[in-house]
Every structure is written in structure tokens, then in C-alpha cells.
Amino acid sequence: MLTDNGLRQAELLGRFWSKLLQHKAKEGRVHVFVSPMTRNMQTADPLVRHLNAGLVQSHRSESQDCRPATVPAIVDADLFEVPGL
């Protein structure tokens, strides 16, 4: 589990990187891969939320009839931390 400080840092990370990646997300070119470790998923969550919120907002402003795209968050058990590295 992330500490309160870690959660704040993850939120700042999500805000910062979502601004930089939003244009690629709109093109469907962003996928977030995370390990099943709780701390890893907690760190990635704000980024995915901010990216998806931007896509929904963009979709509404363009007033299309189709469903807005989302940024997939893929949990991969083969991604893991190796102690000592």
C-alpha cells in the first residue's frame, strides 16, 4: 500500500503525464501496463483516470455519436519487482 505521501506523488504524476500523453491517448496510442502489485496499481491509477477523463471531455466537446475511446490499463502478472536490483 502507498503511504499518503505516495498517493499524493502518484496523483501529481498522473496530472503531469496525462497532459503530455493526452494527444496520443486520443489516437488510441497509449496503453498502461502494470504489475498486479497493489502499490504499482495505485501508482498507475491516477494517470489512467486523468487520461480517460480527458478522452470523455474531448468526446463531449466533439459531440460524436460513438462511444469515446478509453486508455486500457493492462495488469500483467509477468511484470514484477525483483528484490536486490
C-alpha positions as CSV (number, residue, x, y, z in Angstrom):
1,M,0.0,0.0,0.0
2,L,1.2,3.5,-0.8
3,T,1.6,6.0,2.0
4,D,-0.3,9.2,2.0
5,N,2.8,10.9,0.5
6,G,3.0,8.2,-2.1
7,L,-0.7,8.7,-3.1
8,R,0.0,12.4,-3.4
9,Q,3.0,11.8,-5.6
10,A,1.0,9.3,-7.8
11,E,-1.7,12.0,-8.2
12,L,0.9,14.5,-9.3
13,L,2.5,12.0,-11.7
14,G,-0.9,11.3,-13.2
15,R,-1.7,15.0,-13.7
16,F,1.7,15.7,-15.2
17,W,1.9,12.8,-17.6
18,S,-1.7,12.9,-18.7
19,K,-1.2,16.4,-20.1
20,L,1.8,15.1,-22.1
21,L,0.1,11.9,-23.3
22,Q,-3.4,13.2,-23.9
23,H,-2.9,13.7,-27.7
24,K,-1.6,10.1,-28.1
25,A,-4.4,8.8,-25.9
26,K,-6.9,10.4,-28.3
27,E,-5.3,8.5,-31.2
28,G,-5.5,5.2,-29.2
29,R,-1.7,5.0,-28.9
30,V,-1.5,4.8,-25.1
31,H,-1.6,1.6,-23.1
32,V,-0.7,1.4,-19.4
33,F,0.9,-1.9,-18.3
34,V,1.1,-2.6,-14.6
35,S,2.1,-5.5,-12.4
36,P,-0.5,-7.0,-10.0
37,M,1.2,-5.5,-7.0
38,T,-1.1,-3.1,-5.2
39,R,1.5,-0.3,-5.0
40,N,2.0,-0.4,-8.7
41,M,-1.7,-0.3,-9.5
42,Q,-2.2,2.5,-7.0
43,T,0.6,4.5,-8.7
44,A,-0.8,4.0,-12.2
45,D,-4.5,4.6,-11.3
46,P,-4.4,8.5,-11.3
47,L,-2.7,8.5,-14.7
48,V,-5.3,6.2,-16.2
49,R,-8.2,8.2,-14.6
50,H,-6.8,11.6,-15.9
51,L,-6.2,10.2,-19.4
52,N,-9.7,8.7,-19.6
53,A,-11.3,11.9,-18.1
54,G,-9.6,13.9,-20.9
55,L,-11.0,11.5,-23.5
56,V,-14.5,11.7,-22.2
57,Q,-14.3,15.5,-22.1
58,S,-12.9,15.6,-25.7
59,H,-15.7,13.3,-26.8
60,R,-18.3,15.5,-25.4
61,S,-16.9,18.6,-27.0
62,E,-16.8,16.9,-30.4
63,S,-20.4,15.7,-29.9
64,Q,-19.9,12.4,-31.8
65,D,-22.5,9.7,-31.6
66,C,-19.9,6.9,-30.9
67,R,-18.6,5.9,-27.5
68,P,-15.4,7.6,-26.5
69,A,-12.2,5.5,-26.5
70,T,-10.5,4.6,-23.2
71,V,-6.9,4.0,-22.2
72,P,-6.6,0.4,-21.3
73,A,-4.8,-0.5,-18.1
74,I,-3.4,-4.0,-18.5
75,V,-2.4,-6.0,-15.4
76,D,0.3,-8.4,-16.4
77,A,1.5,-11.0,-13.8
78,D,4.8,-11.3,-15.7
79,L,5.6,-7.7,-14.6
80,F,7.0,-7.8,-11.1
81,E,9.7,-6.4,-8.9
82,V,12.9,-8.2,-8.4
83,P,14.5,-7.8,-5.0
84,G,18.0,-6.5,-4.9
85,L,18.0,-4.7,-8.3
